[in-house]
Amino acid sequence: MADTVTPRGKRPQSRFTTNNIVLYGILGVMSIYYLLPLYVMVMTSLKDMVEIRVGNIFAPPVEVTFQPWIKAWSQACTGLNCDGLSRGFWNSVMITVPSVIISIIVASVNGYALVNWKFKGSEVFFTILIFGSFIPYQIMLYPIVIILRELGIYGTLSGLILVHTIFGMPILTLLFRNYFSSLPEELFKAARVDGAGFWGIYFQIMLPMSMPIFVVALILQITGIWNDFLFGVVFTKPEIYPMTVQLNNIVNSVQGVKEYNVNMAATMLTGLVPLIVYFVSGKLFVRGIAAGAVKG
């Protein structure tokens, strides 16, 4: 008589357990909570004003129209100018790109030096940087205005780029320092023994292993700088307003008819760049966080 084979391993569990039902129920409610405003914005931006006035905000458009998007991009009035968000978009690009590149490069070198190349006063320097990241921006506006005025760059794109670069430095330095400290110290010591110097180790060893944390820094900086309104309205002038300031001028305009479809389309256009960055590099962002981006 053949021996009876006893199954091994854990007994398969039903997917419809109480814990799973509660978990997925909460996740579903939270998803609806966050996606419902986005749904309303998209649906409203695809309707004409007649349908918006007589219809339900949750109903899809009877006849889809992209005219609100076209007007928001190239025809909506933002103050004295009626060229839509297009000018503000390119201003934001010219502000964001150099600010992100410069701040990330400098912060990565700072974090690398603070971990692997200790110098006299390095801990004091790091403490000052961390302290600076907790100072409210609002109380520093007036001193920065004076500094930029004395430098002759107040009301220019260069001045705003400098402000974003400096304010992004403390938190980025903390991220890079914590990430580099999580890398095996033996790699650094072996490179020193082989004769590699400061920049040789940085470019040949640290950078190839640090793609996740660079993506984290990239997302944080692009999101923070692109979505900034306070610095944009304080340190620039109407001709070079970033996209967020122009969006505020469109939405809060008190002249003419309130065009909700154009306002929604303008809001969606303004938020597209951070959304695209998140979707493209989301996995690397999670890897960077999990690999030591927030370790103390």
N, C-alpha and C positions, 0 to 999 in steps of 0.2 A: 504494500500500500504506500503510495507516494506521501512524503511529508507535507504537512500543511504549511504554506508560505505565509508568514505573518508580515503584514505591511509595516514599513518603518517610516519614521519621520513624523512631523506634526500632522494632526488631523486637519484637513482643509476646513476653513471657516467660511461661513456664509457672508456674503457681502452686505446683506441687509441686517446687520447687527444694530443694536441701539446706539452704540458709539459712532458708527459710520453714518447713520441717519442724522444724528445730531450734528456731527462734524460737517457733512456736506450740506445740511440745511443752513447752518450758520454761514458757510462759505457762499452758498447761493444767494442768501439775503444780502451779504456784504457786496457781492458782485453786482447785484441789481442796484444797490444803493450808489455805487460808484459809476456804473455804466449808464444809469438812467439819465443823468444830466447830459452826458456826452451824446446819447441817442436823441434827446430833445434838441440839442444844438445842431446836430447834423440834419435832422428832419426839418427844423425851422429854416436852416440856411438854404434848403432846396425848394422852398415854397415862395410864391409871390405874396405880396402884402394883402391882397384880397382874400386869399385862402387862409392866411394867418388870422385875420380879423374875425372870420366867420367859422373857422374850423377848430378842431381839438389839437392841442399842442403835441399830444402823444400819437396822433394819427399820421401815417406816412403821407407824403404829398400826392395829391391827385394827379398833378402834372409837374414833373420834375423840371426845374429851371436852374441853370448855373449863372444866371445874370447877377445874383447877389455876390457870388464869388468874384466875378469879373469886376463889379463895381468896387468891392472891398479892396481888391488888389490895385486897381489903376484909376478909379474915378471918385472914390469917397473923399470928402473934404476933411482935412485935419488942420483946422485953423484957416489961414489964408491960402493954403495950397490944396488943390483938389486932384492930386495924383495918387490917392490911395495909400496903401501900405508898401508899395514897391520901393519908394525911396527909403523908408524906415528899415525895410528888410536889408538892403545893401549897407546901410549905416550899421545895423546890428552885426552883419557879417564882418565888416571892417573893424568893429570893436571886439568881437568875440574871438576871431582867429588869432590875432597877435597876443591878446590877453591870456588865452588858454595856453598857447605854445610857450610863451615866456614864463608864466607862473609855474607850469609843470616842469619845465627844464630846470629852473632855479630851485624849486622845492625838492625835486628828486636828487639833485646834487647836495642840497642841504641835509636831507635825510640820510643819504649815503655817508656823508662826512661825519655826521653826529653819531652814527653807529660804528663805523669802521676806522675812522681817523680822528680819534679824540684829540682835542686841542685844549689849551688852557682857557677856561671860561666857557666851554661848550655847553655845560649844563645850565649856566646862567643865560646863555644865548637862547637855548631851547625853552627855558622857562618864560623868557620875555615873549617869544613867539607864541607860545600857548596862551599866555595872558592876553596877548593882542587879539586872539580869535574870540575871546569872550567879551570884548568891549563893544557895547552897542554902537551901531553905525551912526545913529542919529546924533549922538553927542560929539562926533568927530567931523560933522559936515562943515561947520564954520571954520575950524582950523585948516581943513583941507582946502577950502575955497581960498583962504588967504595964501597958503603955500602955492597952489596952482597959479594964483594971480601973480605972485612974485616971480614964479618961474616963467610967466608969459604964456602959459598953455591952458588957462581957464577958458572954458567954452569951446574947447577943441576936442577932436577925437583922441589926440595924443594924451591929453589930460585924463580923459575917462579911461583909456587903456591902462595908464599908469595906476590909477586908483583901483581898478579891478585886479590888476596884477599884484599889487601890494596886499590887498585885503584877502586874496586867495592864498597867499603864501603860508600863513600859520597852520591852517587845517591841513593843507597839502603836505607840508613838512612833517606834521604828525603822522599822516598816513604812510608816507614813504619811510620814515624812521621806523615805525612799527613793522612794516613789511620787510625791510632789509634786516631788521633784527631777528626775524623768523627764519631767514635763510641760513643754511649750515655755515658756521664760522670756519670750518675746516677749508672750505673753498677759498675764502679770503686769505687764510694763512698759507695755503699751498701756492696761491698766486704770488704772494709776497716772497716766498722762498724762491720761486722761479724768476724773480726779478721784475715782476710787473709793478708799475707805479700806480699813482692815484687814478689817472685817467684810463690807463690800460685795464685795470680791474673794473672800473665803472662801465666802460664800453664793451669789453669782451666777456665779462662774467655777470655783472649785475643787471645790465639792460636786457640781455636775452632771457633772463629768468623772471623778469618783472612785468611782463605784458599784462597780467590781470590787474595789478595795482595801477598801471598807467591808464587802463580803461576806466577803472573806478574814478581816478582823478579827472579824466577827460569828461566823463558823464557829469560829475559834480560841478566842474567848472562851466561846461557848456550850459547846463541847466541854470546855474546860478546867475551867470552873466547874461544869457539870452533873456531870462525872465525878469531881470532887474528893472525896476521902475524908478526907485528913489535916486540912485546915482545918475541915471540917464536924464531925469528932469532937472536935477540940481546942477550938474557939471557940464551940460551941453546947451545948445540953443536950438530954436525951431528948425533951422536948416539941416541940422545933423542929429535930430532926435532919433533914438533907436525905435524899434518896432513897437515895443510895449507902450512907450509914451504916445506914439501916434494912435495906437489902439484905444488908449484912454480918451484921446481927443475925439475919436470917431464915436465911441459909445456914449460919452457924456456930452455930446454936442446938444445945445439947446435951440439950435436954429433948424427950421424946417420940420418935416415929418419924421417921427421916430421909426426908422427902418430896422426892425428886429432881425429880419433875414440877413441884411448886410452886416449888422453887428455880430451875429452868430458866425457868419462866414469869416469875418475879420478875426474873431477870436480863434477859430480853428486854424486859420493861416498862421497866426502868431505862434501857436503851440505846436506846429508841425515839426519843426526842427528838433526840439527835445524829444518828442515822441519817436521820431525816426532813429535818433541816436540810441534811445532805450531799446527799441525793437532789434536793431542791428547788433548791438553789443551787450544785450542783457545777460547772456550766459557767462561772458567774461567778467561782467560786473559781479555776479554772484560768486564766481571763483575768487576774485580779488578780495571780496569781503571775507570769505571763508578761509582764505589762505593767510590771514593775519592783518588785514587792513585795519581792524579795530582792536587789535590786541595791545594791551598796555605794556 
